[in-house]
């Protein structure tokens, strides 16, 4: 599928709806521009997997009361 769009004076372009739907590009999605073999490729930004950040994210949920005591104990013991 080829769809042509113009870049605005601010350097913006609209991603066509069929492409946004197919790749689940929602408002607020972080994207990255990559140069590959002389082409510019737009793709959703890859999520960085960092075990510490994941654990802190879960621990933040614990602090907000979004989990049970059993889950807290599993987090501290590194059990799932």
N, CA, C and O of each residue as an XYZ file, in Angstrom:
320
protein
N       0.847     -1.175      0.000
C       0.000      0.000      0.000
C       0.894      1.240      0.000
O       1.802      1.356      0.824
N       0.646      2.132     -0.893
C       1.373      3.398     -0.960
C       0.367      4.524     -0.781
O      -0.638      4.601     -1.487
N       0.658      5.394      0.176
C      -0.166      6.574      0.382
C       0.771      7.762      0.477
O       1.736      7.734      1.241
N       0.500      8.795     -0.283
C       1.374      9.968     -0.318
C       0.785     11.072      0.562
O      -0.419     11.330      0.550
N       1.661     11.706      1.314
C       1.263     12.808      2.183
C       2.290     13.921      2.019
O       3.433     13.654      1.649
N       1.899     15.161      2.287
C       2.826     16.296      2.233
C       3.297     16.628      3.641
O       2.539     16.538      4.606
N       4.550     17.009      3.737
C       5.099     17.474      5.002
C       4.723     18.943      5.155
O       4.888     19.727      4.221
N       4.215     19.323      6.339
C       3.819     20.711      6.581
C       5.060     21.578      6.803
O       6.179     21.073      6.897
N       4.841     22.888      6.883
C       5.948     23.821      7.119
C       6.595     23.585      8.484
O       7.730     24.003      8.714
N       5.879     22.919      9.384
C       6.428     22.587     10.708
C       7.096     21.217     10.728
O       7.530     20.752     11.782
N       7.180     20.570      9.567
C       7.821     19.253      9.500
C       6.920     18.116      9.933
O       7.402     17.033     10.264
N       5.614     18.350      9.936
C       4.657     17.340     10.377
C       4.031     16.628      9.192
O       3.938     17.177      8.094
N       3.607     15.407      9.432
C       2.896     14.638      8.416
C       1.824     13.818      9.136
O       2.027     13.374     10.266
N       0.705     13.626      8.485
C      -0.368     12.812      9.049
C      -0.174     11.370      8.606
O      -0.007     11.092      7.419
N      -0.196     10.464      9.563
C      -0.121      9.039      9.232
C      -1.527      8.594      8.855
O      -2.451      8.748      9.654
N      -1.712      8.048      7.661
C      -3.057      7.661      7.224
C      -3.726      6.689      8.201
O      -3.072      5.825      8.785
N      -5.021      6.847      8.361
C      -5.794      6.048      9.300
C      -5.620      4.539      9.112
O      -5.446      3.832     10.105
N      -5.661      4.015      7.879
C      -5.485      2.561      7.741
C      -4.145      2.067      8.303
O      -4.067      0.969      8.853
N      -3.105      2.875      8.162
C      -1.794      2.488      8.689
C      -1.794      2.590     10.212
O      -1.269      1.710     10.894
N      -2.385      3.670     10.751
C      -2.470      3.801     12.221
C      -3.242      2.641     12.805
O      -2.850      2.087     13.832
N      -4.338      2.264     12.161
C      -5.147      1.144     12.667
C      -4.385     -0.170     12.595
O      -4.383     -0.939     13.556
N      -3.742     -0.431     11.472
C      -3.034     -1.700     11.292
C      -1.913     -1.885     12.309
O      -1.685     -2.994     12.792
N      -1.208     -0.791     12.636
C      -0.061     -0.889     13.540
C      -0.364     -0.370     14.943
O       0.538     -0.205     15.764
N      -1.647     -0.115     15.208
C      -2.110      0.332     16.528
C      -1.345      1.556     17.012
O      -0.886      1.598     18.154
N      -1.210      2.550     16.141
C      -0.548      3.800     16.485
C      -1.597      4.756     17.032
O      -2.357      5.365     16.279
N      -1.626      4.877     18.330
C      -2.614      5.718     19.020
C      -1.983      7.060     19.370
O      -0.758      7.179     19.381
N      -2.807      8.082     19.658
C      -2.242      9.355     20.118
C      -1.363      9.113     21.346
O      -1.743      8.389     22.267
N      -0.204      9.722     21.340
C       0.731      9.549     22.448
C       1.737      8.424     22.250
O       2.648      8.258     23.062
N       1.580      7.641     21.164
C       2.538      6.573     20.879
C       3.879      7.199     20.517
O       3.948      8.078     19.659
N       4.943      6.746     21.171
C       6.282      7.201     20.817
C       6.736      6.444     19.582
O       6.591      5.225     19.501
N       7.286      7.176     18.621
C       7.793      6.558     17.403
C       9.249      6.969     17.224
O       9.712      7.952     17.804
N       9.954      6.197     16.413
C      11.330      6.539     16.090
C      11.507      6.520     14.584
O      10.866      5.744     13.875
N      12.385      7.387     14.112
C      12.729      7.448     12.698
C      14.108      6.813     12.554
O      15.055      7.201     13.238
N      14.210      5.836     11.659
C      15.450      5.100     11.473
C      15.813      5.138      9.996
O      14.949      4.968      9.136
N      17.074      5.358      9.706
C      17.553      5.314      8.325
C      18.070      3.902      8.076
O      18.997      3.436      8.740
N      17.452      3.230      7.104
C      17.828      1.867      6.738
C      17.990      1.791      5.231
O      17.035      2.014      4.487
N      19.176      1.481      4.788
C      19.458      1.322      3.353
C      18.987      2.517      2.538
O      18.407      2.346      1.465
N      19.231      3.723      3.035
C      18.867      4.925      2.292
C      17.406      5.312      2.380
O      16.977      6.245      1.702
N      16.623      4.613      3.206
C      15.206      4.925      3.404
C      14.971      5.357      4.844
O      15.679      4.940      5.761
N      13.960      6.202      5.017
C      13.557      6.585      6.365
C      12.406      5.693      6.772
O      11.395      5.607      6.075
N      12.562      5.030      7.900
C      11.541      4.107      8.387
C      10.978      4.667      9.696
O      11.727      5.028     10.604
N       9.676      4.731      9.773
C       8.982      5.157     10.992
C       8.462      3.905     11.671
O       7.801      3.084     11.035
N       8.754      3.748     12.959
C       8.241      2.572     13.668
C       7.972      2.932     15.117
O       8.584      3.850     15.663
N       7.048      2.201     15.739
C       6.818      2.448     17.161
C       8.122      2.229     17.921
O       8.885      1.308     17.628
N       8.358      3.089     18.895
C       9.597      2.976     19.660
C       9.607      1.676     20.438
O       8.618      1.317     21.075
N      10.708      0.982     20.386
C      10.833     -0.272     21.120
C      10.876      0.016     22.607
O      11.517      0.963     23.064
N      10.188     -0.814     23.337
C      10.205     -0.664     24.786
C      11.528     -1.193     25.314
O      11.969     -2.286     24.957
N      12.146     -0.400     26.166
C      13.374     -0.828     26.816
C      12.991     -1.755     27.958
O      12.214     -1.372     28.832
N      13.522     -2.957     27.961
C      13.232     -3.862     29.058
C      14.355     -3.764     30.077
O      15.494     -4.156     29.824
N      14.004     -3.240     31.208
C      14.935     -3.064     32.297
C      14.288     -3.657     33.538
O      13.300     -3.114     34.031
N      14.822     -4.761     34.054
C      14.194     -5.430     35.197
C      14.013     -4.512     36.399
O      13.017     -4.620     37.115
N      14.959     -3.613     36.629
C      14.852     -2.702     37.769
C      13.670     -1.763     37.574
O      12.887     -1.547     38.499
N      13.537     -1.199     36.362
C      12.415     -0.293     36.094
C      11.079     -1.020     36.203
O      10.108     -0.474     36.727
N      11.035     -2.256     35.705
C       9.803     -3.042     35.814
C       9.456     -3.282     37.277
O       8.299     -3.150     37.676
N      10.464     -3.636     38.079
C      10.225     -3.899     39.497
C       9.755     -2.631     40.186
O       8.823     -2.667     40.989
N      10.404     -1.491     39.872
C       9.990     -0.229     40.481
C       8.570      0.130     40.083
O       7.812      0.660     40.895
N       8.203     -0.154     38.834
C       6.831      0.097     38.397
C       5.833     -0.725     39.188
O       4.773     -0.232     39.574
N       6.178     -1.978     39.425
C       5.312     -2.831     40.234
C       5.291     -2.349     41.678
O       4.238     -2.333     42.315
N       6.448     -1.959     42.193
C       6.528     -1.492     43.575
C       5.724     -0.210     43.766
O       5.133      0.002     44.824
N       5.701      0.649     42.737
C       4.887      1.865     42.798
C       3.419      1.499     42.932
O       2.682      2.118     43.700
N       2.999      0.488     42.179
C       1.619      0.007     42.301
C       1.337     -0.507     43.698
O       0.232     -0.338     44.213
N       2.331     -1.133     44.317
C       2.189     -1.629     45.681
C       1.931     -0.463     46.617
O       1.056     -0.530     47.480
N       2.701      0.613     46.442
C       2.555      1.774     47.314
C       1.189      2.423     47.167
O       0.705      3.070     48.095
N       0.574      2.258     46.027
C      -0.737      2.868     45.794
C      -1.879      1.913     46.129
O      -3.041      2.213     45.858
N      -1.554      0.783     46.709
C      -2.582     -0.149     47.127
C      -3.199     -0.948     46.002
O      -4.362     -1.341     46.100
N      -2.457     -1.202     44.932
C      -3.009     -1.918     43.788
C      -2.643     -3.399     43.809
O      -2.750     -4.076     42.786
N      -2.219     -3.899     44.940
C      -1.828     -5.301     44.994
C      -2.147     -5.888     46.360
O      -2.647     -5.193     47.245
N      -1.856     -7.162     46.521
C      -2.124     -7.855     47.775
C      -0.824     -8.113     48.524
O       0.265     -7.972     47.966
N      -0.945     -8.484     49.769
C       0.229     -8.826     50.562
C       0.990     -9.984     49.930
O       2.221     -9.989     49.924
N       0.274    -10.954     49.405
C       0.922    -12.095     48.757
C       1.771    -11.638     47.579
O       2.880    -12.136     47.383
N       1.258    -10.693     46.793
C       2.033    -10.193     45.657
C       3.266     -9.428     46.129
O       4.329     -9.519     45.514
N       3.129     -8.676     47.215
C       4.275     -7.955     47.771
C       5.351     -8.949     48.198
O       6.532     -8.748     47.912
N       4.952    -10.007     48.871
C       5.915    -11.019     49.309
C       6.582    -11.680     48.104
O       7.782    -11.951     48.134
N       5.828    -11.936     47.063
C       6.409    -12.536     45.850
C       7.413    -11.595     45.199
O       8.450    -12.037     44.704
N       7.107    -10.282     45.198
C       8.047     -9.314     44.637
C       9.358     -9.313     45.415
O      10.436     -9.287     44.819
N       9.273     -9.339     46.719
C      10.497     -9.306     47.519
C      11.278    -10.604     47.406
O      12.496    -10.609     47.584
N      10.596    -11.705     47.114
C      11.260    -12.997     46.965
C      11.598    -13.308     45.524
O      12.203    -14.340     45.237
N      11.201    -12.401     44.584
C      11.392    -12.614     43.144
C      10.659    -13.844     42.650
O      11.176    -14.584     41.813
N       9.463    -14.067     43.158
C       8.613    -15.167     42.721
C       7.472    -14.611     41.903
O       7.071    -13.462     42.091
N       6.938    -15.423     40.987
C       5.775    -14.986     40.189
C       4.553    -15.772     40.568
O       3.478    -15.551     40.010
